[in-house]
Amino acid sequence: MPRYKLTIEYDGTPFVGWQLQDGQMSVQGRIALAVEAFSGEPAIPRGAGRTDAGVHATGQVAHLDLEKDWGAPRVRDALNAQLRPDPISVLSCERVADSFDARFSATARHYIYRIVDRRAPLALERNRAWGVFKPLDAKAMHEAAQSLLGHHNFTTFRSSECQAASPEKTLDRLDVSRHGEIIRVETSARSFLHNQVRSMVGSLKCVGEGRWTADDLERALEARDRSACGPVAPACGLYLVKVDY
């Protein structure tokens, strides 16, 4: 049974997230419908990351098993034809070994969070970034963020609904940089807790506004208490950009 690796881009705005949910349109469910429409097989793609409702991807990865060997370019093109006009695009498709697993074979996941800090509301960037109306100190945010690097108990930055067995994770990168009116928060780890990135970004915004210091952020981490977290950043600014294997 051939196994295919898909690299996928999508606008998460109209979807309830990646994962299948009864009676609602998810990215995973929409791709499964496209697979069955072209192949006649009820195959479900398995993704590297379960992005939430409204979260986008420029480099989500999934694997898919089909009975017939269609050829990778044909799978890519057939899926894209069936996915129109929904905002999902299969960027590439390749044959992989049966041992490849989009989720469990991953060695790192990379996310970007985009903030626009300007007085005027967002028009073209609406649903693509978090619009805040106060100028943020990106340098202070970056300096504070470095205290979150390494292996920690991230209970403070973990959703109460998180199903991970342990709150301990190793954060490899958390960089904050300004690009005109856009602030980019770039982060990497082998895996993340549910809402971890958005929780960290929301707390970093408190630093950028001057309401928190770097010491406040470190104390929030050390508290291991969800109530110590700043406001959770909205889903619209988050992008899964790359998965390493």
C-alpha positions as CSV (number, residue, x, y, z in Angstrom):
1,M,0.0,0.0,0.0
2,P,1.7,3.2,-1.1
3,R,2.3,5.9,1.5
4,Y,2.3,9.6,0.4
5,K,3.7,12.6,2.2
6,L,1.7,15.8,1.6
7,T,2.9,19.3,2.3
8,I,-0.1,21.5,2.7
9,E,-0.9,25.2,2.9
10,Y,-4.2,26.5,4.2
11,D,-6.1,29.5,5.5
12,G,-7.6,28.2,8.7
13,T,-10.3,30.9,8.9
14,P,-13.3,28.9,7.7
15,F,-12.4,25.6,9.4
16,V,-12.8,24.3,13.0
17,G,-9.1,23.3,12.9
18,W,-7.1,20.5,11.4
19,Q,-8.8,17.6,13.2
20,L,-12.0,15.8,12.1
21,Q,-15.0,16.8,14.1
22,D,-18.5,15.4,13.6
23,G,-20.8,17.7,11.6
24,Q,-18.2,20.4,11.1
25,M,-15.7,21.2,8.4
26,S,-12.1,20.6,9.3
27,V,-9.0,20.7,7.1
28,Q,-8.4,17.0,7.7
29,G,-12.0,16.2,6.8
30,R,-12.0,18.3,3.7
31,I,-8.9,16.6,2.4
32,A,-10.4,13.2,3.2
33,L,-13.4,14.1,1.1
34,A,-11.1,15.2,-1.8
35,V,-9.2,11.9,-1.5
36,E,-12.3,9.8,-1.8
37,A,-13.7,11.9,-4.6
38,F,-10.7,11.2,-6.9
39,S,-9.7,7.7,-5.7
40,G,-12.9,6.2,-4.4
41,E,-11.0,5.2,-1.2
42,P,-12.1,6.4,2.3
43,A,-8.6,7.3,3.4
44,I,-7.9,9.9,6.1
45,P,-4.7,12.0,6.1
46,R,-2.7,12.0,9.3
47,G,-1.2,15.4,10.2
48,A,1.9,16.5,12.0
49,G,0.1,19.1,14.0
50,R,-3.5,19.6,15.2
51,T,-3.9,23.3,14.5
52,D,-6.9,24.9,16.2
53,A,-9.8,26.8,14.6
54,G,-8.5,29.8,12.7
55,V,-4.8,28.8,12.7
56,H,-3.1,28.8,9.4
57,A,-0.4,26.7,7.8
58,T,2.2,27.2,5.1
59,G,4.0,23.9,5.8
60,Q,1.6,21.4,7.4
61,V,2.7,17.8,6.7
62,A,0.4,14.8,6.5
63,H,0.7,11.2,5.4
64,L,-1.8,9.3,3.4
65,D,-2.1,5.6,2.5
66,L,-3.9,4.5,-0.7
67,E,-4.4,1.1,-2.2
68,K,-3.5,2.1,-5.7
69,D,-0.2,3.6,-6.8
70,W,-1.4,6.8,-8.5
71,G,2.0,8.5,-8.7
72,A,2.8,11.4,-6.4
73,P,2.3,14.3,-9.0
74,R,-1.1,12.9,-9.9
75,V,-2.1,12.7,-6.2
76,R,-1.1,16.3,-5.7
77,D,-2.9,17.6,-8.8
78,A,-6.1,15.5,-8.2
79,L,-6.4,16.7,-4.6
80,N,-6.0,20.3,-5.6
81,A,-8.6,19.9,-8.3
82,Q,-11.0,18.4,-5.7
83,L,-10.2,21.0,-3.0
84,R,-11.2,24.0,-5.1
85,P,-12.5,26.6,-4.1
86,D,-11.7,26.0,-0.5
87,P,-8.5,27.7,0.8
88,I,-6.4,24.5,1.0
89,S,-3.5,23.7,-1.4
90,V,-1.3,20.6,-1.5
91,L,2.1,22.1,-2.3
92,S,3.9,18.8,-2.8
93,C,3.4,15.1,-2.7
94,E,6.0,12.4,-2.5
95,R,6.2,8.6,-1.9
96,V,7.7,7.7,1.4
97,A,8.5,4.5,3.3
98,D,5.8,2.8,5.3
99,S,7.7,3.7,8.5
100,F,7.2,7.4,7.9
101,D,4.6,9.0,10.2
102,A,3.8,12.7,9.8
103,R,3.3,13.1,13.5
104,F,5.6,10.7,15.3
105,S,8.5,10.9,12.8
106,A,8.8,14.7,13.2
107,T,11.9,16.0,15.0
108,A,10.9,19.7,15.1
109,R,7.9,22.0,14.4
110,H,8.3,25.6,13.5
111,Y,5.6,28.3,14.1
112,I,5.4,32.0,13.3
113,Y,3.0,34.4,15.1
114,R,2.3,37.7,13.4
115,I,1.3,40.9,15.2
116,V,0.5,44.3,13.6
117,D,0.8,47.2,16.1
118,R,-0.8,50.2,14.6
119,R,-3.7,52.5,15.5
120,A,-5.8,51.8,12.4
121,P,-7.7,48.5,12.3
122,L,-6.6,45.7,9.9
123,A,-8.2,45.4,6.5
124,L,-5.9,43.2,4.2
125,E,-4.4,41.6,7.3
126,R,-7.7,40.8,8.9
127,N,-7.7,37.1,10.0
128,R,-4.0,36.9,9.1
129,A,-2.5,38.7,12.1
130,W,-3.3,40.0,15.6
131,G,-4.1,43.7,15.3
132,V,-3.2,45.6,18.5
133,F,-3.6,49.4,18.8
134,K,-0.6,50.2,21.0
135,P,3.1,50.3,19.9
136,L,5.0,47.3,21.3
137,D,8.6,47.1,22.3
138,A,9.8,44.1,20.2
139,K,13.3,44.3,21.6
140,A,12.0,44.0,25.2
141,M,9.8,41.1,24.1
142,H,12.7,39.3,22.5
143,E,14.9,39.7,25.6
144,A,12.2,38.5,27.9
145,A,11.4,35.5,25.7
146,Q,14.8,34.0,26.2
147,S,13.9,33.0,29.7
148,L,11.5,30.5,28.2
149,L,14.1,28.7,26.2
150,G,15.2,25.2,27.3
151,H,13.4,22.4,29.2
152,H,10.7,23.6,31.5
153,N,7.4,22.8,33.0
154,F,5.0,24.9,30.8
155,T,1.9,24.5,32.9
156,T,1.3,28.3,32.9
157,F,1.3,28.3,29.1
158,R,-0.9,25.2,28.7
159,S,-4.6,25.0,27.9
160,S,-6.7,23.6,30.6
161,E,-8.0,21.2,27.9
162,C,-4.5,20.0,26.9
163,Q,-4.3,16.2,26.7
164,A,-0.5,15.9,26.8
165,A,0.7,13.4,29.4
166,S,3.3,15.9,30.7
167,P,3.5,19.7,30.8
168,E,7.3,19.5,30.3
169,K,8.6,20.5,26.9
170,T,11.9,21.8,25.5
171,L,11.7,25.1,23.7
172,D,14.5,25.5,21.1
173,R,13.7,28.9,19.7
174,L,11.6,31.9,20.6
175,D,12.7,35.0,18.7
176,V,10.8,38.3,18.4
177,S,11.7,40.8,15.6
178,R,10.1,43.8,14.0
179,H,9.6,44.2,10.3
180,G,7.9,47.6,9.7
181,E,4.6,47.5,11.5
182,I,4.7,43.7,11.7
183,I,6.2,41.9,14.7
184,R,7.1,38.3,14.1
185,V,7.4,35.8,16.9
186,E,9.2,32.7,15.6
187,T,9.4,29.5,17.7
188,S,10.6,26.0,17.4
189,A,10.4,22.8,19.4
190,R,10.0,19.1,18.9
191,S,6.4,19.5,20.1
192,F,4.2,22.0,21.8
193,L,1.4,21.8,24.4
194,H,-2.1,22.8,23.4
195,N,-2.2,26.7,23.1
196,Q,1.4,27.0,24.2
197,V,2.5,29.3,21.4
198,R,-0.6,31.6,21.7
199,S,-0.2,31.7,25.5
200,M,3.4,32.6,25.3
201,V,2.7,35.3,22.7
202,G,-0.1,36.8,24.8
203,S,2.2,37.1,27.8
204,L,5.0,38.6,25.6
205,K,2.5,41.2,24.4
206,C,2.2,42.3,28.1
207,V,6.0,42.8,28.1
208,G,5.8,44.7,24.8
209,E,3.2,47.1,26.3
210,G,5.3,47.7,29.4
211,R,2.8,46.1,31.7
212,W,5.2,43.2,32.5
213,T,8.9,43.0,32.9
214,A,11.2,40.2,31.9
215,D,11.2,39.1,35.5
216,D,7.3,39.0,35.5
217,L,7.4,36.6,32.5
218,E,10.0,34.4,34.3
219,R,7.8,34.4,37.5
220,A,4.8,33.4,35.4
221,L,6.7,30.4,34.0
222,E,7.9,29.4,37.5
223,A,4.4,29.7,38.9
224,R,3.3,26.6,37.0
225,D,-0.2,28.0,37.3
226,R,-2.5,28.7,34.3
227,S,-3.9,31.8,36.1
228,A,-0.5,33.4,35.9
229,C,-0.6,33.5,32.1
230,G,-1.3,36.7,30.2
231,P,-4.3,36.8,27.8
232,V,-4.1,34.1,25.1
233,A,-3.3,35.6,21.7
234,P,-6.0,35.0,19.0
235,A,-5.7,32.1,16.6
236,C,-5.6,34.3,13.5
237,G,-2.0,35.3,13.8
238,L,-0.5,31.8,14.2
239,Y,1.0,29.8,11.3
240,L,2.5,26.3,11.2
241,V,5.3,27.0,8.8
242,K,7.5,23.9,8.7
243,V,8.0,20.4,10.1
244,D,11.4,18.7,10.2
245,Y,12.0,15.0,9.9
